[in-house]
Structures are given as structure tokens and as C-alpha cells.
Amino acid sequence: MLTHDIGLFWLMGWVLTFWLVYFQYYWFPQLQPQSFLLRVGLLAAVYSTVNTLIMLSQQEWLALLPAAGLIGYELVRMPRRYRRYISLFLDVTILVYLTIETLHAASVSLVVWLTSKAFTTGLRGVVTVLVIDSVLFTVLSLGLWLTRAPMENLFQGILGRFSQYLLLGLMIGLLLVFLGLETVLQLAQEPTGNILLLAVLMGFLIIGVAISLYLVMQTHLQREHLAAQRYDQEFQEQYTTELEGQMAEVRKFRHDYQNMLLGLGGYLADRDYANFRQLYINIRSGWTTSNAADLTIEDLENVPKIGVRYIIYHDYLIARKAGVQLYVVIPQPINETLDLLRQLGEIVRRTLGPVIPLVAQGQPKVITLELETTREAIDYRLTFPVCEDTQILAHYRLRSPKWQLDLSNLDQGLTLKMTVQLSVKRTWGQVAVHISRN
């Protein structure tokens, strides 16, 4: 313990706990509550107050109670759909705790080395240590900013796999090593002089863990890059196959048209209108008409390759075969994390797929898919024709005399912060999904 002054002890506990809770949620933005920094400050104040009262009571067996209460509270208030993140949340908590303890020990050692032990345990010394801590933590938060998206992708990639629990075991082992070193140094005659040694040892351990996480993250990103290339290749193959089929139809039409023009001259010269009419009927009977909209590469230029583009084009081909026009409106490029793109693709698949056969039964056979992105949210809208007496049942169901649309599984297994709204206005229905970024 750096100081025995109650006020300074509470202040130090508040600052360190504030940064601990802040970094706990650094790679989990979907878990951050409203007014995040205010709640972090209040939580740190409660923790520091309880820890100070336990220190005054001199009941050492209660020393772990504040930490257990803090983590227990965070896990209890975690929404049910995010419970699968618990082991990863504990991993980050342990890593953050060890990092904060190491940097704090380094700050204390630096101030002791530059001044004296007496100065460091006084008011000015404690404030100096906390200022250095805050500067280091601020720089660390800025330096880790670019790792947020890769780490979110990494967490999604190891969810439900053996590596998820292997990482938790590694972090628990690292925590036990740290606690063992801390206990040994506290039993030494000069524990304050050994703080620097503790900081150096834990620094090496944390650097090793950070390098391991970096290698794992790079491996995961490489795997995701290969998956993106595979999706893009599948899309290109499907698009090329469809384009070749359309070109074959164009060539056939050109051949038939040329034959008709060549026959026209002979039949007209002989005034054989009956055979000319029969030639036209024979050629026309082999043609097929389609009112389906032509979806081009330009229409899909703003669609992400991973998780969305392939699904939209696949459903477009299904709609085309059913005689349904599918119009895609995506005015701005959509650049999001891999996890969000996968879930967005799942939303498109779960809504567009069931709507196509229903629209094919009536008139007009038109579907409009819109995707708009802003700083705050992503808006997905699917508009399609319905009967005038179509009714909205519950929250995810539409019913008309001819069909029933059930989208009750739309948000199943998804972790996005989203709101779904079904609406009907005269002869048009719409599924609107609002995905919040915060």
C-alpha cells in the first residue's frame, strides 16, 4: 500500500478503478451503457469506498470482496444475448488489471527513484504518481484505438471454439503468477524497493502475451481475408455464369432476328405472307419475356463483399427466375467490421428470402432493398407490395388473405443493437431495421 492516508488511498483507488473499468469495455463497445464515462466514475467511486472501509476494518480476509463484487455486478447486468462474451470479458479484465498494476508500479518506482520514499507516500507524491498513471493510460488508449476492429473480429472468430477457453486458462495462469510474485515481494524486508522488479517481470509477461495476441490476431485476419476472397470468387463466378447465360440469349435473339430479316425479303418478294407469318410465330414462340430488373456490378459497388454482396446477388437471381423485379439502392459505401457485415448479411437473407415467393404471387412484382449508413446507425429497408387488407400481427408477422410472413427469427443469434419495425401503408409493406453503432 503506497499511503496510509484515507483520502489519498480513496483517490488512488478511484483513479485506478476508473481506468480498469474503462479498459474493460474498450473492445466491447456493444456492452457500454448510456452515459458510459459517468457510470464508470460512479462504479469506481463505489468500489474505492468499499475498499477503503475494508482497509479501515483491517479485515484482510475481505480484501477480495470489492473486486469480486465489481466483476459480479458487471456480469449480472450484462444483457442475456451477450452472455457468450463472458469468458472473453474476463480475459480482457485480467489483461487490463495486470497492465494497470504494471504501469502503476513503474510510475511509483520512477517517482521513488527521482525523489524519495517519503515524498512518494505524501500528498504531492501520490498526486504525481496518479498524474503519471493517467498520462500513461491515456496514451495507451490512443495507441490501442486502431486495434478495436481487429480485436472485435478476433473475439467473434474464437467464440465457441477451444481457443476461447484456452485463452481464459492462459490469462488465469498469468494472474496467478502475478499474485505469486506480488506475495513474495510483499514478504521481503523492503517491499517498496522491489516494486520496480515486479514491474519489470510483469512487463515481460504482458509483452509476451501481447505478442501472442498480435500473432493470433494476424492469423485470424489472414483467415478472414481468405474467406473474403472466397466470397468474392463465388460472387464473380455466379455473376459470370449469369452474364454468359444472358449473352447466349442475346446471341440466339440476334440469330433469330437475322433469319427473320433474311426470310422477310424472300417471302415479301413472293408475297407469301402466310409462310412469313408462320416463320415469325415459330421464332417468337422460342422467346421468353421477363420484367425482372437487371442488377449490374455498378449497383453492387457499394455493397461489402463479405456477408452481403453474395447474398443480395443470389436472391436477385432467385427473384429473377420468379419474375420479380429487385431494385437495390445503396448510395454510400458500407465499411464495417467483419462481424457486423456477417450479421447484416444474415438480416438480408432472413428478410429478402421469405418475401420473394410471396411477392411472386401478386402484382406488381417489385421489391426495393435499401441500405443507408450514417455515423450513428445503419438503416436497412425492404419495401414490397401487399394486399389492402394486410394486417400486422405481433411484432414480426404480416398476414394477408393469400399469405403470411413470419420474421420472428430475424434477431435470433444476433448481437447487434437493432430495432425492427413492420409497417403497412395501403398496398405497400416495409421491413425496417435500424442498427445502432453505439
For each residue, the residues with C-beta under 8 A, 3 or more apart:
1: 4 9 55
2: 12 108 120 121 126 129
3: 8 9 12 121 122 126
4: 1 9 121
5: 8 9 123 126
6: 9 10 52 56
7: 10 11
8: 3 5 11 12 123 126
9: 1 3 4 5 6 12 13 52 55
10: 6 7 13 14 48 49 52
11: 7 8 14 15 48 126 130
12: 2 3 8 9 15 16 126 129 130
13: 9 10 16 17 44 47 48 51 52
14: 10 11 17 18 44 45 47 48
15: 11 12 18 19 44 130 133 134
16: 12 13 19 20 100 104 133
17: 13 14 20 21 43 44 47 48 70
18: 14 15 21 22 40 41 44
19: 15 16 22 23 100 133 134 137
20: 16 17 23 24 44 93 96 97 100
21: 17 18 24 25 40 43 44 70
22: 18 19 25 26 37 40 141
23: 19 20 26 92 96 99 100 137 141
24: 20 21 28 74 89 92 93 96
25: 21 22 28 29 31 32 36
26: 22 23 92 96 141 144 148
27: 92 147 148 151 152 155
28: 24 25 31 32 85 88 89 92
29: 25 32 148 152 438
30: 82 415 416 417
31: 25 28 78 79 82 85 89
32: 25 28 29 36 438
33: 36 39
34: 39
35: 38 39
36: 25 32 33 39 40
37: 22 40 41
38: 35 41 42
39: 33 34 35 36 42 43
40: 18 21 22 36 37 43 44
41: 18 37 38 44 45
42: 38 39 45 46
43: 17 21 39 40 46 47 70 73
44: 13 14 15 17 18 20 21 40 41 47 48
45: 14 41 42 48 49
46: 42 43 49 50
47: 13 14 17 43 44 50 51 66 69 70
48: 10 11 13 14 17 44 45 51 52
49: 10 45 46 52 53
50: 46 47 53 54 65 66 69
51: 13 47 48 54 55 66
52: 6 9 10 13 48 49 55 56
53: 49 50 56 57
54: 50 51 57 59 62 63 65 66
55: 1 9 51 52 58
56: 6 52 53
57: 53 54 62
58: 55
59: 54 62
60: 63
61:
62: 54 57 59 65
63: 54 60
64: 67 68
65: 50 54 62 68 69
66: 47 50 51 54 69 70
67: 64 70 71
68: 64 65 71 72
69: 47 50 65 66 72 73
70: 17 21 43 47 66 67 73 74
71: 67 68 74 75 90 93
72: 68 69 75 76
73: 43 69 70 76 77
74: 24 70 71 77 78 89
75: 71 72 78 86 89
76: 72 73
77: 73 74
78: 31 74 75 82 83 85 86 89
79: 31 82 83
80: 83
81: 414 415
82: 30 31 78 79 85 415
83: 78 79 80 86
84: 159 160
85: 28 31 78 82 88 89 155 159
86: 75 78 83 89 90
87: 90 91 164 165 167 168
88: 28 85 91 92 155 158 159 164 167
89: 24 28 31 74 75 78 85 86 92 93
90: 71 86 87 93 94 168 171
91: 87 88 94 95 167 168 171
92: 23 24 26 27 28 88 89 95 96
93: 20 24 71 89 90 96 97
94: 90 91 97 98 171 172 174 175
95: 91 92 98 99 171 206 209
96: 20 23 24 26 92 93 99 100
97: 20 93 94 100 101 175
98: 94 95 101 102 174 175 178 202 205 206
99: 23 95 96 102 103 140 206
100: 16 19 20 23 96 97 103 104 137
101: 97 98 104 105 178 202
102: 98 99 105 106 198 199 202 203 206
103: 99 100 106 107 133 136 137 140 199
104: 16 100 101 107 108 129 133
105: 101 102 108 109 195 196 198 199 202
106: 102 103 109 110 196 199 203
107: 103 104 110 111 129 132 133 136
108: 2 104 105 111 112 120 129 192 195
109: 105 106 112 113 195 196 199
110: 106 107 113 114 132
111: 107 108 114 115 119 120 125 128 129 132
112: 108 109 115 116 117 120 192 195
113: 109 110 196
114: 110 111
115: 111 112 119 120 125
116: 112 119 120
117: 112 120 121 192
118: 121 122
119: 111 115 116 122 124 125
120: 2 108 111 112 115 116 117 125 126 128 129
121: 2 3 4 117 118 125 126
122: 3 118 119 125 126
123: 5 8 126 127
124: 119 127 128
125: 111 115 119 120 121 122 128 129
126: 2 3 5 8 11 12 120 121 122 123 129 130
127: 123 124 130 131
128: 111 120 124 125 131 132
129: 2 12 104 107 108 111 120 125 126 132 133
130: 11 12 15 126 127 133 134
131: 127 128 134 135
132: 107 110 111 128 129 135 136
133: 15 16 19 103 104 107 129 130 136 137
134: 15 19 130 131 137 138
135: 131 132 138 139
136: 103 107 132 133 139 140
137: 19 23 100 103 133 134 140 141
138: 134 135 141 142
139: 135 136 142 143
140: 99 103 136 137 143 144
141: 22 23 26 137 138 144 145
142: 138 139 145
143: 139 140
144: 26 140 141 147 148
145: 141 142 148
146: 149 150
147: 27 144 150 151 217
148: 26 27 29 144 145 151 152
149: 146 152 153 337
150: 146 147 153 154 217 220 221
151: 27 147 148 154 155 217
152: 27 29 148 149 155 156 337 339
153: 149 150 156 157 220 221 224 337 338 339
154: 150 151 157 158 213 216 217 220
155: 27 85 88 151 152 158 159
156: 152 153 159 338 339 342
157: 153 154 161 220 223 224
158: 88 154 155 161 163 164 167 220
159: 84 85 88 155 156 164
160: 84 164
161: 157 158 164
162: 165 166
163: 158 166 167 216
164: 87 88 158 159 160 161 167 168
165: 87 162 168 169
166: 162 163 169 170
167: 87 88 91 158 163 164 170 171
168: 87 90 91 164 165 171 172
169: 165 166 172 173
170: 166 167 173 174 209
171: 90 91 94 95 167 168 174 175 209
172: 94 168 169 175 176
173: 169 170 176 177
174: 94 98 170 171 177 178 205 209
175: 94 97 98 171 172 178 179
176: 172 173 179 180
177: 173 174 180 181 205
178: 98 101 174 175 181 182 202 205
179: 175 176 182 183
180: 176 177 183 184
181: 177 178 184 185 198 201 202
182: 178 179 185 186 198
183: 179 180 186 187
184: 180 181 187 188
185: 181 182 188 191 194 195 197 198
186: 182 183 191
187: 183 184 191
188: 184 185 191 194
189:
190: 193 194
191: 185 186 187 188 194 195
192: 108 112 117 195
193: 190 196
194: 185 188 190 191 197 198
195: 105 108 109 112 185 191 192 198 199
196: 105 106 109 113 193 199 200
197: 185 194 200 201
198: 102 105 181 182 185 194 195 201 202
199: 102 103 105 106 109 195 196 202 203
200: 196 197 203 204
201: 181 197 198 204 205
202: 98 101 102 105 178 181 198 199 205 206
203: 102 106 199 200 206 207
204: 200 201 207 208
205: 98 174 177 178 201 202 208 209
206: 95 98 99 102 202 203 209 210
207: 203 204 210 211
208: 204 205 211 212
209: 95 170 171 174 205 206 212 213
210: 206 207 213 214
211: 207 208 214 215
212: 208 209 215 216
213: 154 209 210 216 217
214: 210 211 217 218
215: 211 212 218 219
216: 154 163 212 213 219 220
217: 147 150 151 154 213 214 220 221
218: 214 215 221 222
219: 215 216 222 223
220: 150 153 154 157 158 216 217 223 224
221: 150 153 217 218 224 225
222: 218 219 225 226
223: 157 219 220 226 227
224: 153 157 220 221 227 228 306 338
225: 221 222 228 229
226: 222 223 229 230
227: 223 224 230 231 306
228: 224 225 231 232 305 306
229: 225 226 232 233
230: 226 227 233 234
231: 227 228 234 235 305 306 307 309 310
232: 228 229 235 236 305 309
233: 229 230 236 237
234: 230 231 237 238 310
235: 231 232 238 239 305 309 310 313
236: 232 233 239 240
237: 233 234 240 241
238: 234 235 241 242 310 313 314 317
239: 235 236 242 243 297 313
240: 236 237 243 244
241: 237 238 244 245
242: 238 239 245 246 317
243: 239 240 246 247
244: 240 241 247 248
245: 241 242 248 249
246: 242 243 249 250
247: 243 244 250 251
248: 244 245 251 252
249: 245 246 252 253
250: 246 247 253 254
251: 247 248 254 255
252: 248 249 255 256 286
253: 249 250 256 257 287
254: 250 251 257 258
255: 251 252 258 259
256: 252 253 259 260 283 286 287
257: 253 254 260 261
258: 254 255 261 262
259: 255 256 262 263 279 283
260: 256 257 263 264 279 280 283
261: 257 258 264 265
262: 258 259 265 266
263: 259 260 266 267 276 279
264: 260 261 267 268 276
265: 261 262 268 269
266: 262 263 269 270 272
267: 263 264 270 271 272 273 275 276 279
268: 264 265 271 276
269: 265 266
270: 266 267
271: 267 268
272: 266 267 275 276
273: 267 276 277
274: 277 278
275: 267 272 278 279
276: 263 264 267 268 272 273 279 280
277: 273 274 280 281
278: 274 275 281 282
279: 259 260 263 267 275 276 282 283
280: 260 276 277 283 284
281: 277 278 284 285
282: 278 279 285 286
283: 256 259 260 279 280 286 287
284: 280 281 287
285: 281 282
286: 252 256 282 283
287: 253 256 283 284
288:
289:
290: 320 323
291: 323 325 365
292: 319 320 323 324 325 326
293: 325 326 327
294:
295: 299 300 313 316 326 328
296: 299 300
297: 239 300 301
298: 301
299: 295 296 328 330
300: 295 296 297 303 309 312 313 328 330
301: 297 298 333
302: 330 331 332 333 334 371
303: 300 308 309 312 328 330 334 371
304: 307 308 309 334 335 336 341 344
305: 228 231 232 235 308 309 310
306: 224 227 228 231 309 338 341 342 345
307: 231 304 310 311 338 341 342 343 344 345 346
308: 303 304 305 311 312 334 341 344 345 348
309: 231 232 235 300 303 304 305 306 312 313
310: 231 234 235 238 305 307 313 314 345
311: 307 308 314 315 345 348 349 352
312: 300 303 308 309 315 316 328 348 352 369
313: 235 238 239 295 300 309 310 316 317
314: 238 310 311 317 318
315: 311 312 318 319 326 348 349 352 353 356
316: 295 312 313 319 320 326 328
317: 238 242 313 314 320 321
318: 314 315 321 322 353 356
319: 292 315 316 322 324 325 326 356 359 360 367
320: 290 292 316 317 323 324 326
321: 317 318
322: 318 319 356 357 360 365
323: 290 291 292 320 360 365
324: 292 319 320 356 359 360 365 366 367
325: 291 292 293 319 364 365 366 367
326: 292 293 295 315 316 319 320 356 367 368 369
327: 293 366 367 368 369
328: 295 299 300 303 312 316 369
329: 368 369 370 371
330: 299 300 302 303 334 370 371 372
331: 302 372
332: 302 372 373
333: 301 302
334: 302 303 304 308 330 341 344 371 373 378
335: 304
336: 304 340 341 344 378
337: 149 152 153 340 341
338: 153 156 224 306 307 341 342
339: 152 153 156 342 343 415
340: 336 337 343 344 378 416 435
341: 304 306 307 308 334 336 337 338 344 345
342: 156 306 307 338 339 345 346
343: 307 339 340 346 347 414 415 416
344: 304 307 308 334 336 340 341 347 348 378 380 435
345: 306 307 308 310 311 341 342 348 349
346: 307 342 343 349 350 413 414
347: 343 344 350 351 380 410 414 418 433
348: 308 311 312 315 344 345 351 352 369 380
349: 311 315 345 346 352 353
350: 346 347 353 354 407 409 410
351: 347 348 354 355 380 382 407 410 431 433
352: 311 312 315 348 349 355 356 367 369 382
353: 315 318 349 350 356
354: 350 351 357 358 405 406 407
355: 351 352 358 359 367 382 384 405 431
356: 315 318 319 322 324 326 352 353 359 360 367
357: 322 354 360 361
358: 354 355 361 362 384 402 403 405
359: 319 324 355 356 362 365 366 367 384 385
360: 319 322 323 324 356 357 365
361: 357 358 402 403
362: 358 359 365 385 387 402
363: 385
364: 325 385
365: 291 322 323 324 325 359 360 362 385
366: 324 325 327 359 384 385
367: 319 324 325 326 327 352 355 356 359 382 383 384
368: 326 327 329 381 382 383 384
369: 312 326 327 328 329 348 352 380 381 382
370: 329 330 379 380 381 382 383
371: 302 303 329 330 334 378 379 380
372: 330 331 332 378 379
373: 332 334 377 378 379
374: 377 378 379
375: 437
376: 436 437 438
377: 373 374 434 435 436 437
378: 334 336 340 344 371 372 373 374 434 435 437
379: 370 371 372 373 374 432 433 434 435
380: 344 347 348 351 369 370 371 432 433 435
381: 368 369 370 430 431 432 433
382: 351 352 355 367 368 369 370 430 431
383: 367 368 370 428 429 430
384: 355 358 359 366 367 368 428 429 430
385: 359 362 363 364 365 366 427 428 429
386: 390 398 400 424 427 428 429
387: 362 390 400 401 402 427
388: 426 427
389: 400 401
390: 386 387 398 399 400 424 429
391: 398 399 400 424
392: 397 398 422 423 424
393: 397 398 399
394: 397 408
395: 420 422
396: 406 407 408 410 420 422
397: 392 393 394 404 405 406 407 408 422
398: 386 390 391 392 393 404 405 422 424 429
399: 390 391 393 403 404 405
400: 386 387 389 390 391 403 404
401: 387 389
402: 358 361 362 387
403: 358 361 399 400
404: 397 398 399 400
405: 354 355 358 397 398 399
406: 354 396 397
407: 350 351 354 396 397 410 420 422 431
408: 394 396 397
409: 350 412
410: 347 350 351 396 407 420 433
411: 414 416 418 420
412: 409
413: 346
414: 81 343 346 347 411 418
415: 30 81 82 339 343
416: 30 340 343 411 435 436
417: 30 435 436 438
418: 347 411 414 433 434 435 436
419: 433 434 436
420: 395 396 407 410 411 431 432 433
421: 431 432 433 434
422: 392 395 396 397 398 407 429 430 431 432
423: 392 429 430 432
424: 386 390 391 392 398 428 429 430
425: 428 429 430
426: 388
427: 385 386 387 388
428: 383 384 385 386 424 425
429: 383 384 385 386 390 398 422 423 424 425
430: 381 382 383 384 422 423 424 425
431: 351 355 381 382 407 420 421 422
432: 379 380 381 420 421 422 423
433: 347 351 379 380 381 410 418 419 420 421
434: 377 378 379 418 419 421
435: 340 344 377 378 379 380 416 417 418
436: 376 377 416 417 418 419
437: 375 376 377 378
438: 29 32 376 417
